[in-house]
Every structure is written in structure tokens, then in C-alpha cells.
Amino acid sequence: MADDPAAMASACATAMWAEDRASQALRMRIIDIAPGRAVLEMTVRPEMTNGHGIGHGGFTFALADSAFAFACNTYNRRTAAYRCDIHYLGAVREGDLLVAEAVERQRTGRNGIYDVTVRSGDTVVAEFRGTSREIGGALM
């Protein structure tokens, strides 16, 4: 598998998903995985809305963070978030299907930088940047 980066990325995602109770509880779905890249989706449910009747930003953040986590763990090295931030660019509504695409920008030594774009349809609703740090050990 080491000579097939795509197979390694897929196997890492499978191993992570099996233990990722948070993403499962939010009913996220993995759409695509490749080395340094992940696409996840999640539908905004009624219990994910806030007092303004729009999607709570914490759930958008959670989706972006999960996409980031899956992208930076595609090399069979346990990796966690070191820092991340998000810019909300538009409101989301109950019933919206959110799609988060995480892309590796730089990976050097134990650190990585990943950008995540969250869309609702064709509209970008958030941009997230995460810095990762390898924490030791392998996923499999």
C-alpha cells in the first residue's frame, strides 16, 4: 500500500472514520479522499440552527474541521490540529447540503497547512485554514 498513495489515503480514511464518533453523530459523509485532500458533506438539520433561524456556525466549523482532519491524516501518520480559523461568508439554512473540500497547501516535516472551502450549492459560505502537527504513531 505504501507504493499506492491513493490506496493509503483511502485506508487511512476508513480507519479514522471507524473511530470518529463526532463526524458520525453529525451524519457527515466522506465523498472523496486522496493524498492531502478530503471532501465531506453534511446536511443542516433543524437542531443545527441558532436563535436567528440560520445554521449555527459551530456546525459549519465542525464540518470544515473534519474535512481538514481527514485530509491531513492521509499519510498514515497520526496528525491533529495545531491551529485553525474560519471566515464565515454567508448564512446557511435548514436543509442546506454543505460540502467541505480540504486541500493541502504545504507539508514540511511534522507540520502542514490546509485550506478548506465550505459550499452550499455554488455559494461559498466559509473559508477555513488549518495548521496540522503530526503527533506520533500510525493510523493502521
Phi and psi in radians as a Rosetta constraint file:
Dihedral C 1 N 2 CA 2 C 2 CIRCULARHARMONIC -1.084 0.35
Dihedral N 2 CA 2 C 2 N 3 CIRCULARHARMONIC -0.473 0.35
Dihedral C 2 N 3 CA 3 C 3 CIRCULARHARMONIC -1.541 0.35
Dihedral N 3 CA 3 C 3 N 4 CIRCULARHARMONIC 0.014 0.35
Dihedral C 3 N 4 CA 4 C 4 CIRCULARHARMONIC -2.197 0.35
Dihedral N 4 CA 4 C 4 N 5 CIRCULARHARMONIC 1.572 0.35
Dihedral C 4 N 5 CA 5 C 5 CIRCULARHARMONIC -1.010 0.35
Dihedral N 5 CA 5 C 5 N 6 CIRCULARHARMONIC -0.603 0.35
Dihedral C 5 N 6 CA 6 C 6 CIRCULARHARMONIC -1.166 0.35
Dihedral N 6 CA 6 C 6 N 7 CIRCULARHARMONIC -0.749 0.35
Dihedral C 6 N 7 CA 7 C 7 CIRCULARHARMONIC -1.134 0.35
Dihedral N 7 CA 7 C 7 N 8 CIRCULARHARMONIC -0.675 0.35
Dihedral C 7 N 8 CA 8 C 8 CIRCULARHARMONIC -1.106 0.35
Dihedral N 8 CA 8 C 8 N 9 CIRCULARHARMONIC -0.789 0.35
Dihedral C 8 N 9 CA 9 C 9 CIRCULARHARMONIC -1.047 0.35
Dihedral N 9 CA 9 C 9 N 10 CIRCULARHARMONIC -0.769 0.35
Dihedral C 9 N 10 CA 10 C 10 CIRCULARHARMONIC -1.123 0.35
Dihedral N 10 CA 10 C 10 N 11 CIRCULARHARMONIC -0.771 0.35
Dihedral C 10 N 11 CA 11 C 11 CIRCULARHARMONIC -1.126 0.35
Dihedral N 11 CA 11 C 11 N 12 CIRCULARHARMONIC -0.674 0.35
Dihedral C 11 N 12 CA 12 C 12 CIRCULARHARMONIC -1.112 0.35
Dihedral N 12 CA 12 C 12 N 13 CIRCULARHARMONIC -0.745 0.35
Dihedral C 12 N 13 CA 13 C 13 CIRCULARHARMONIC -1.094 0.35
Dihedral N 13 CA 13 C 13 N 14 CIRCULARHARMONIC -0.731 0.35
Dihedral C 13 N 14 CA 14 C 14 CIRCULARHARMONIC -1.078 0.35
Dihedral N 14 CA 14 C 14 N 15 CIRCULARHARMONIC -0.767 0.35
Dihedral C 14 N 15 CA 15 C 15 CIRCULARHARMONIC -1.135 0.35
Dihedral N 15 CA 15 C 15 N 16 CIRCULARHARMONIC -0.761 0.35
Dihedral C 15 N 16 CA 16 C 16 CIRCULARHARMONIC -1.144 0.35
Dihedral N 16 CA 16 C 16 N 17 CIRCULARHARMONIC -0.781 0.35
Dihedral C 16 N 17 CA 17 C 17 CIRCULARHARMONIC -1.008 0.35
Dihedral N 17 CA 17 C 17 N 18 CIRCULARHARMONIC -0.666 0.35
Dihedral C 17 N 18 CA 18 C 18 CIRCULARHARMONIC -1.031 0.35
Dihedral N 18 CA 18 C 18 N 19 CIRCULARHARMONIC -0.477 0.35
Dihedral C 18 N 19 CA 19 C 19 CIRCULARHARMONIC -1.889 0.35
Dihedral N 19 CA 19 C 19 N 20 CIRCULARHARMONIC -0.059 0.35
Dihedral C 19 N 20 CA 20 C 20 CIRCULARHARMONIC -1.572 0.35
Dihedral N 20 CA 20 C 20 N 21 CIRCULARHARMONIC 1.418 0.35
Dihedral C 20 N 21 CA 21 C 21 CIRCULARHARMONIC -1.173 0.35
Dihedral N 21 CA 21 C 21 N 22 CIRCULARHARMONIC -0.568 0.35
Dihedral C 21 N 22 CA 22 C 22 CIRCULARHARMONIC -1.127 0.35
Dihedral N 22 CA 22 C 22 N 23 CIRCULARHARMONIC -0.896 0.35
Dihedral C 22 N 23 CA 23 C 23 CIRCULARHARMONIC -1.098 0.35
Dihedral N 23 CA 23 C 23 N 24 CIRCULARHARMONIC -0.667 0.35
Dihedral C 23 N 24 CA 24 C 24 CIRCULARHARMONIC -1.138 0.35
Dihedral N 24 CA 24 C 24 N 25 CIRCULARHARMONIC -0.752 0.35
Dihedral C 24 N 25 CA 25 C 25 CIRCULARHARMONIC -1.124 0.35
Dihedral N 25 CA 25 C 25 N 26 CIRCULARHARMONIC -0.550 0.35
Dihedral C 25 N 26 CA 26 C 26 CIRCULARHARMONIC -1.473 0.35
Dihedral N 26 CA 26 C 26 N 27 CIRCULARHARMONIC 0.047 0.35
Dihedral C 26 N 27 CA 27 C 27 CIRCULARHARMONIC 1.062 0.35
Dihedral N 27 CA 27 C 27 N 28 CIRCULARHARMONIC 0.621 0.35
Dihedral C 27 N 28 CA 28 C 28 CIRCULARHARMONIC -1.237 0.35
Dihedral N 28 CA 28 C 28 N 29 CIRCULARHARMONIC 2.752 0.35
Dihedral C 28 N 29 CA 29 C 29 CIRCULARHARMONIC -2.314 0.35
Dihedral N 29 CA 29 C 29 N 30 CIRCULARHARMONIC 2.388 0.35
Dihedral C 29 N 30 CA 30 C 30 CIRCULARHARMONIC -1.474 0.35
Dihedral N 30 CA 30 C 30 N 31 CIRCULARHARMONIC 2.156 0.35
Dihedral C 30 N 31 CA 31 C 31 CIRCULARHARMONIC -1.718 0.35
Dihedral N 31 CA 31 C 31 N 32 CIRCULARHARMONIC -0.672 0.35
Dihedral C 31 N 32 CA 32 C 32 CIRCULARHARMONIC -2.702 0.35
Dihedral N 32 CA 32 C 32 N 33 CIRCULARHARMONIC 2.494 0.35
Dihedral C 32 N 33 CA 33 C 33 CIRCULARHARMONIC -2.401 0.35
Dihedral N 33 CA 33 C 33 N 34 CIRCULARHARMONIC 2.395 0.35
Dihedral C 33 N 34 CA 34 C 34 CIRCULARHARMONIC -2.649 0.35
Dihedral N 34 CA 34 C 34 N 35 CIRCULARHARMONIC 2.890 0.35
Dihedral C 34 N 35 CA 35 C 35 CIRCULARHARMONIC -0.954 0.35
Dihedral N 35 CA 35 C 35 N 36 CIRCULARHARMONIC 2.115 0.35
Dihedral C 35 N 36 CA 36 C 36 CIRCULARHARMONIC 1.274 0.35
Dihedral N 36 CA 36 C 36 N 37 CIRCULARHARMONIC 0.264 0.35
Dihedral C 36 N 37 CA 37 C 37 CIRCULARHARMONIC -2.558 0.35
Dihedral N 37 CA 37 C 37 N 38 CIRCULARHARMONIC 2.495 0.35
Dihedral C 37 N 38 CA 38 C 38 CIRCULARHARMONIC -2.649 0.35
Dihedral N 38 CA 38 C 38 N 39 CIRCULARHARMONIC 2.503 0.35
Dihedral C 38 N 39 CA 39 C 39 CIRCULARHARMONIC -2.196 0.35
Dihedral N 39 CA 39 C 39 N 40 CIRCULARHARMONIC 2.142 0.35
Dihedral C 39 N 40 CA 40 C 40 CIRCULARHARMONIC -2.185 0.35
Dihedral N 40 CA 40 C 40 N 41 CIRCULARHARMONIC 2.701 0.35
Dihedral C 40 N 41 CA 41 C 41 CIRCULARHARMONIC -2.343 0.35
Dihedral N 41 CA 41 C 41 N 42 CIRCULARHARMONIC 2.778 0.35
Dihedral C 41 N 42 CA 42 C 42 CIRCULARHARMONIC -2.762 0.35
Dihedral N 42 CA 42 C 42 N 43 CIRCULARHARMONIC 2.430 0.35
Dihedral C 42 N 43 CA 43 C 43 CIRCULARHARMONIC -1.628 0.35
Dihedral N 43 CA 43 C 43 N 44 CIRCULARHARMONIC 2.363 0.35
Dihedral C 43 N 44 CA 44 C 44 CIRCULARHARMONIC -1.309 0.35
Dihedral N 44 CA 44 C 44 N 45 CIRCULARHARMONIC 2.030 0.35
Dihedral C 44 N 45 CA 45 C 45 CIRCULARHARMONIC -1.724 0.35
Dihedral N 45 CA 45 C 45 N 46 CIRCULARHARMONIC 2.875 0.35
Dihedral C 45 N 46 CA 46 C 46 CIRCULARHARMONIC -0.922 0.35
Dihedral N 46 CA 46 C 46 N 47 CIRCULARHARMONIC -0.701 0.35
Dihedral C 46 N 47 CA 47 C 47 CIRCULARHARMONIC -1.283 0.35
Dihedral N 47 CA 47 C 47 N 48 CIRCULARHARMONIC -0.004 0.35
Dihedral C 47 N 48 CA 48 C 48 CIRCULARHARMONIC -1.763 0.35
Dihedral N 48 CA 48 C 48 N 49 CIRCULARHARMONIC 0.120 0.35
Dihedral C 48 N 49 CA 49 C 49 CIRCULARHARMONIC -1.703 0.35
Dihedral N 49 CA 49 C 49 N 50 CIRCULARHARMONIC 2.720 0.35
Dihedral C 49 N 50 CA 50 C 50 CIRCULARHARMONIC -1.806 0.35
Dihedral N 50 CA 50 C 50 N 51 CIRCULARHARMONIC -2.939 0.35
Dihedral C 50 N 51 CA 51 C 51 CIRCULARHARMONIC -1.186 0.35
Dihedral N 51 CA 51 C 51 N 52 CIRCULARHARMONIC -0.180 0.35
Dihedral C 51 N 52 CA 52 C 52 CIRCULARHARMONIC -1.683 0.35
Dihedral N 52 CA 52 C 52 N 53 CIRCULARHARMONIC 0.007 0.35
Dihedral C 52 N 53 CA 53 C 53 CIRCULARHARMONIC 1.362 0.35
Dihedral N 53 CA 53 C 53 N 54 CIRCULARHARMONIC 0.261 0.35
Dihedral C 53 N 54 CA 54 C 54 CIRCULARHARMONIC -2.037 0.35
Dihedral N 54 CA 54 C 54 N 55 CIRCULARHARMONIC 2.914 0.35
Dihedral C 54 N 55 CA 55 C 55 CIRCULARHARMONIC -1.054 0.35
Dihedral N 55 CA 55 C 55 N 56 CIRCULARHARMONIC 2.299 0.35
Dihedral C 55 N 56 CA 56 C 56 CIRCULARHARMONIC -1.173 0.35
Dihedral N 56 CA 56 C 56 N 57 CIRCULARHARMONIC 2.284 0.35
Dihedral C 56 N 57 CA 57 C 57 CIRCULARHARMONIC -1.034 0.35
Dihedral N 57 CA 57 C 57 N 58 CIRCULARHARMONIC -0.473 0.35
Dihedral C 57 N 58 CA 58 C 58 CIRCULARHARMONIC -1.090 0.35
Dihedral N 58 CA 58 C 58 N 59 CIRCULARHARMONIC -0.553 0.35
Dihedral C 58 N 59 CA 59 C 59 CIRCULARHARMONIC -1.325 0.35
Dihedral N 59 CA 59 C 59 N 60 CIRCULARHARMONIC -0.628 0.35
Dihedral C 59 N 60 CA 60 C 60 CIRCULARHARMONIC -1.104 0.35
Dihedral N 60 CA 60 C 60 N 61 CIRCULARHARMONIC -0.758 0.35
Dihedral C 60 N 61 CA 61 C 61 CIRCULARHARMONIC -1.049 0.35
Dihedral N 61 CA 61 C 61 N 62 CIRCULARHARMONIC -0.779 0.35
Dihedral C 61 N 62 CA 62 C 62 CIRCULARHARMONIC -1.039 0.35
Dihedral N 62 CA 62 C 62 N 63 CIRCULARHARMONIC -0.733 0.35
Dihedral C 62 N 63 CA 63 C 63 CIRCULARHARMONIC -1.113 0.35
Dihedral N 63 CA 63 C 63 N 64 CIRCULARHARMONIC -0.818 0.35
Dihedral C 63 N 64 CA 64 C 64 CIRCULARHARMONIC -1.070 0.35
Dihedral N 64 CA 64 C 64 N 65 CIRCULARHARMONIC -0.736 0.35
Dihedral C 64 N 65 CA 65 C 65 CIRCULARHARMONIC -1.124 0.35
Dihedral N 65 CA 65 C 65 N 66 CIRCULARHARMONIC -0.682 0.35
Dihedral C 65 N 66 CA 66 C 66 CIRCULARHARMONIC -1.162 0.35
Dihedral N 66 CA 66 C 66 N 67 CIRCULARHARMONIC -0.738 0.35
Dihedral C 66 N 67 CA 67 C 67 CIRCULARHARMONIC -1.053 0.35
Dihedral N 67 CA 67 C 67 N 68 CIRCULARHARMONIC -0.767 0.35
Dihedral C 67 N 68 CA 68 C 68 CIRCULARHARMONIC -0.999 0.35
Dihedral N 68 CA 68 C 68 N 69 CIRCULARHARMONIC -0.829 0.35
Dihedral C 68 N 69 CA 69 C 69 CIRCULARHARMONIC -1.065 0.35
Dihedral N 69 CA 69 C 69 N 70 CIRCULARHARMONIC -0.775 0.35
Dihedral C 69 N 70 CA 70 C 70 CIRCULARHARMONIC -1.171 0.35
Dihedral N 70 CA 70 C 70 N 71 CIRCULARHARMONIC -0.660 0.35
Dihedral C 70 N 71 CA 71 C 71 CIRCULARHARMONIC -1.149 0.35
Dihedral N 71 CA 71 C 71 N 72 CIRCULARHARMONIC -0.751 0.35
Dihedral C 71 N 72 CA 72 C 72 CIRCULARHARMONIC -1.437 0.35
Dihedral N 72 CA 72 C 72 N 73 CIRCULARHARMONIC -0.092 0.35
Dihedral C 72 N 73 CA 73 C 73 CIRCULARHARMONIC -1.867 0.35
Dihedral N 73 CA 73 C 73 N 74 CIRCULARHARMONIC 0.455 0.35
Dihedral C 73 N 74 CA 74 C 74 CIRCULARHARMONIC -1.554 0.35
Dihedral N 74 CA 74 C 74 N 75 CIRCULARHARMONIC 0.070 0.35
Dihedral C 74 N 75 CA 75 C 75 CIRCULARHARMONIC -1.957 0.35
Dihedral N 75 CA 75 C 75 N 76 CIRCULARHARMONIC 0.231 0.35
Dihedral C 75 N 76 CA 76 C 76 CIRCULARHARMONIC 1.069 0.35
Dihedral N 76 CA 76 C 76 N 77 CIRCULARHARMONIC 0.609 0.35
Dihedral C 76 N 77 CA 77 C 77 CIRCULARHARMONIC -2.207 0.35
Dihedral N 77 CA 77 C 77 N 78 CIRCULARHARMONIC 2.154 0.35
Dihedral C 77 N 78 CA 78 C 78 CIRCULARHARMONIC -1.062 0.35
Dihedral N 78 CA 78 C 78 N 79 CIRCULARHARMONIC 2.157 0.35
Dihedral C 78 N 79 CA 79 C 79 CIRCULARHARMONIC -2.369 0.35
Dihedral N 79 CA 79 C 79 N 80 CIRCULARHARMONIC 2.435 0.35
Dihedral C 79 N 80 CA 80 C 80 CIRCULARHARMONIC -2.259 0.35
Dihedral N 80 CA 80 C 80 N 81 CIRCULARHARMONIC 2.910 0.35
Dihedral C 80 N 81 CA 81 C 81 CIRCULARHARMONIC -1.249 0.35
Dihedral N 81 CA 81 C 81 N 82 CIRCULARHARMONIC 2.347 0.35
Dihedral C 81 N 82 CA 82 C 82 CIRCULARHARMONIC -1.792 0.35
Dihedral N 82 CA 82 C 82 N 83 CIRCULARHARMONIC -0.625 0.35
Dihedral C 82 N 83 CA 83 C 83 CIRCULARHARMONIC -2.811 0.35
Dihedral N 83 CA 83 C 83 N 84 CIRCULARHARMONIC 2.539 0.35
Dihedral C 83 N 84 CA 84 C 84 CIRCULARHARMONIC -2.749 0.35
Dihedral N 84 CA 84 C 84 N 85 CIRCULARHARMONIC 2.647 0.35
Dihedral C 84 N 85 CA 85 C 85 CIRCULARHARMONIC -2.557 0.35
Dihedral N 85 CA 85 C 85 N 86 CIRCULARHARMONIC 2.854 0.35
Dihedral C 85 N 86 CA 86 C 86 CIRCULARHARMONIC -2.418 0.35
Dihedral N 86 CA 86 C 86 N 87 CIRCULARHARMONIC 2.557 0.35
Dihedral C 86 N 87 CA 87 C 87 CIRCULARHARMONIC -2.063 0.35
Dihedral N 87 CA 87 C 87 N 88 CIRCULARHARMONIC 2.067 0.35
Dihedral C 87 N 88 CA 88 C 88 CIRCULARHARMONIC -1.491 0.35
Dihedral N 88 CA 88 C 88 N 89 CIRCULARHARMONIC 2.209 0.35
Dihedral C 88 N 89 CA 89 C 89 CIRCULARHARMONIC -1.974 0.35
Dihedral N 89 CA 89 C 89 N 90 CIRCULARHARMONIC -0.193 0.35
Dihedral C 89 N 90 CA 90 C 90 CIRCULARHARMONIC -2.927 0.35
Dihedral N 90 CA 90 C 90 N 91 CIRCULARHARMONIC 2.712 0.35
Dihedral C 90 N 91 CA 91 C 91 CIRCULARHARMONIC -1.363 0.35
Dihedral N 91 CA 91 C 91 N 92 CIRCULARHARMONIC 2.623 0.35
Dihedral C 91 N 92 CA 92 C 92 CIRCULARHARMONIC -2.024 0.35
Dihedral N 92 CA 92 C 92 N 93 CIRCULARHARMONIC 2.733 0.35
Dihedral C 92 N 93 CA 93 C 93 CIRCULARHARMONIC -2.170 0.35
Dihedral N 93 CA 93 C 93 N 94 CIRCULARHARMONIC 2.779 0.35
Dihedral C 93 N 94 CA 94 C 94 CIRCULARHARMONIC -0.921 0.35
Dihedral N 94 CA 94 C 94 N 95 CIRCULARHARMONIC 2.321 0.35
Dihedral C 94 N 95 CA 95 C 95 CIRCULARHARMONIC 1.630 0.35
Dihedral N 95 CA 95 C 95 N 96 CIRCULARHARMONIC -0.269 0.35
Dihedral C 95 N 96 CA 96 C 96 CIRCULARHARMONIC -1.141 0.35
Dihedral N 96 CA 96 C 96 N 97 CIRCULARHARMONIC 2.423 0.35
Dihedral C 96 N 97 CA 97 C 97 CIRCULARHARMONIC -1.637 0.35
Dihedral N 97 CA 97 C 97 N 98 CIRCULARHARMONIC 1.996 0.35
Dihedral C 97 N 98 CA 98 C 98 CIRCULARHARMONIC -1.669 0.35
Dihedral N 98 CA 98 C 98 N 99 CIRCULARHARMONIC 2.367 0.35
Dihedral C 98 N 99 CA 99 C 99 CIRCULARHARMONIC -2.142 0.35
Dihedral N 99 CA 99 C 99 N 100 CIRCULARHARMONIC 2.158 0.35
Dihedral C 99 N 100 CA 100 C 100 CIRCULARHARMONIC -1.941 0.35
Dihedral N 100 CA 100 C 100 N 101 CIRCULARHARMONIC 2.156 0.35
Dihedral C 100 N 101 CA 101 C 101 CIRCULARHARMONIC -1.978 0.35
Dihedral N 101 CA 101 C 101 N 102 CIRCULARHARMONIC 2.024 0.35
Dihedral C 101 N 102 CA 102 C 102 CIRCULARHARMONIC -1.763 0.35
Dihedral N 102 CA 102 C 102 N 103 CIRCULARHARMONIC 2.328 0.35
Dihedral C 102 N 103 CA 103 C 103 CIRCULARHARMONIC -2.316 0.35
Dihedral N 103 CA 103 C 103 N 104 CIRCULARHARMONIC 2.290 0.35
Dihedral C 103 N 104 CA 104 C 104 CIRCULARHARMONIC -1.244 0.35
Dihedral N 104 CA 104 C 104 N 105 CIRCULARHARMONIC 2.296 0.35
Dihedral C 104 N 105 CA 105 C 105 CIRCULARHARMONIC -1.804 0.35
Dihedral N 105 CA 105 C 105 N 106 CIRCULARHARMONIC -0.641 0.35
Dihedral C 105 N 106 CA 106 C 106 CIRCULARHARMONIC -2.735 0.35
Dihedral N 106 CA 106 C 106 N 107 CIRCULARHARMONIC 2.405 0.35
Dihedral C 106 N 107 CA 107 C 107 CIRCULARHARMONIC -2.460 0.35
Dihedral N 107 CA 107 C 107 N 108 CIRCULARHARMONIC 1.999 0.35
Dihedral C 107 N 108 CA 108 C 108 CIRCULARHARMONIC -2.390 0.35
Dihedral N 108 CA 108 C 108 N 109 CIRCULARHARMONIC 2.231 0.35
Dihedral C 108 N 109 CA 109 C 109 CIRCULARHARMONIC 1.018 0.35
Dihedral N 109 CA 109 C 109 N 110 CIRCULARHARMONIC -2.187 0.35
Dihedral C 109 N 110 CA 110 C 110 CIRCULARHARMONIC -1.657 0.35
Dihedral N 110 CA 110 C 110 N 111 CIRCULARHARMONIC 0.033 0.35
Dihedral C 110 N 111 CA 111 C 111 CIRCULARHARMONIC -1.970 0.35
Dihedral N 111 CA 111 C 111 N 112 CIRCULARHARMONIC 2.654 0.35
Dihedral C 111 N 112 CA 112 C 112 CIRCULARHARMONIC -2.570 0.35
Dihedral N 112 CA 112 C 112 N 113 CIRCULARHARMONIC 2.734 0.35
Dihedral C 112 N 113 CA 113 C 113 CIRCULARHARMONIC -2.169 0.35
Dihedral N 113 CA 113 C 113 N 114 CIRCULARHARMONIC 2.280 0.35
Dihedral C 113 N 114 CA 114 C 114 CIRCULARHARMONIC -2.295 0.35
Dihedral N 114 CA 114 C 114 N 115 CIRCULARHARMONIC 2.409 0.35
Dihedral C 114 N 115 CA 115 C 115 CIRCULARHARMONIC -1.891 0.35
Dihedral N 115 CA 115 C 115 N 116 CIRCULARHARMONIC 2.411 0.35
Dihedral C 115 N 116 CA 116 C 116 CIRCULARHARMONIC -2.209 0.35
Dihedral N 116 CA 116 C 116 N 117 CIRCULARHARMONIC 2.181 0.35
Dihedral C 116 N 117 CA 117 C 117 CIRCULARHARMONIC -1.845 0.35
Dihedral N 117 CA 117 C 117 N 118 CIRCULARHARMONIC 2.237 0.35
Dihedral C 117 N 118 CA 118 C 118 CIRCULARHARMONIC -1.901 0.35
Dihedral N 118 CA 118 C 118 N 119 CIRCULARHARMONIC 2.218 0.35
Dihedral C 118 N 119 CA 119 C 119 CIRCULARHARMONIC -2.127 0.35
Dihedral N 119 CA 119 C 119 N 120 CIRCULARHARMONIC 2.635 0.35
Dihedral C 119 N 120 CA 120 C 120 CIRCULARHARMONIC -2.107 0.35
Dihedral N 120 CA 120 C 120 N 121 CIRCULARHARMONIC 1.850 0.35
Dihedral C 120 N 121 CA 121 C 121 CIRCULARHARMONIC 1.130 0.35
Dihedral N 121 CA 121 C 121 N 122 CIRCULARHARMONIC -2.266 0.35
Dihedral C 121 N 122 CA 122 C 122 CIRCULARHARMONIC -1.579 0.35
Dihedral N 122 CA 122 C 122 N 123 CIRCULARHARMONIC -0.011 0.35
Dihedral C 122 N 123 CA 123 C 123 CIRCULARHARMONIC -1.670 0.35
Dihedral N 123 CA 123 C 123 N 124 CIRCULARHARMONIC 2.207 0.35
Dihedral C 123 N 124 CA 124 C 124 CIRCULARHARMONIC -1.348 0.35
Dihedral N 124 CA 124 C 124 N 125 CIRCULARHARMONIC 2.127 0.35
Dihedral C 124 N 125 CA 125 C 125 CIRCULARHARMONIC -1.869 0.35
Dihedral N 125 CA 125 C 125 N 126 CIRCULARHARMONIC -0.259 0.35
Dihedral C 125 N 126 CA 126 C 126 CIRCULARHARMONIC -2.831 0.35
Dihedral N 126 CA 126 C 126 N 127 CIRCULARHARMONIC 2.611 0.35
Dihedral C 126 N 127 CA 127 C 127 CIRCULARHARMONIC -2.189 0.35
Dihedral N 127 CA 127 C 127 N 128 CIRCULARHARMONIC 2.280 0.35
Dihedral C 127 N 128 CA 128 C 128 CIRCULARHARMONIC -2.201 0.35
Dihedral N 128 CA 128 C 128 N 129 CIRCULARHARMONIC 2.441 0.35
Dihedral C 128 N 129 CA 129 C 129 CIRCULARHARMONIC -2.202 0.35
Dihedral N 129 CA 129 C 129 N 130 CIRCULARHARMONIC 2.288 0.35
Dihedral C 129 N 130 CA 130 C 130 CIRCULARHARMONIC -2.183 0.35
Dihedral N 130 CA 130 C 130 N 131 CIRCULARHARMONIC 2.470 0.35
Dihedral C 130 N 131 CA 131 C 131 CIRCULARHARMONIC -1.901 0.35
Dihedral N 131 CA 131 C 131 N 132 CIRCULARHARMONIC 2.240 0.35
Dihedral C 131 N 132 CA 132 C 132 CIRCULARHARMONIC -1.874 0.35
Dihedral N 132 CA 132 C 132 N 133 CIRCULARHARMONIC 2.801 0.35
Dihedral C 132 N 133 CA 133 C 133 CIRCULARHARMONIC -2.475 0.35
Dihedral N 133 CA 133 C 133 N 134 CIRCULARHARMONIC 2.207 0.35
Dihedral C 133 N 134 CA 134 C 134 CIRCULARHARMONIC -1.179 0.35
Dihedral N 134 CA 134 C 134 N 135 CIRCULARHARMONIC 2.360 0.35
Dihedral C 134 N 135 CA 135 C 135 CIRCULARHARMONIC -1.934 0.35
Dihedral N 135 CA 135 C 135 N 136 CIRCULARHARMONIC 0.053 0.35
Dihedral C 135 N 136 CA 136 C 136 CIRCULARHARMONIC 1.714 0.35
Dihedral N 136 CA 136 C 136 N 137 CIRCULARHARMONIC 2.495 0.35
Dihedral C 136 N 137 CA 137 C 137 CIRCULARHARMONIC 1.613 0.35
Dihedral N 137 CA 137 C 137 N 138 CIRCULARHARMONIC 2.963 0.35
Dihedral C 137 N 138 CA 138 C 138 CIRCULARHARMONIC -2.032 0.35
Dihedral N 138 CA 138 C 138 N 139 CIRCULARHARMONIC 2.709 0.35
Dihedral C 138 N 139 CA 139 C 139 CIRCULARHARMONIC -1.282 0.35
Dihedral N 139 CA 139 C 139 N 140 CIRCULARHARMONIC -0.585 0.35
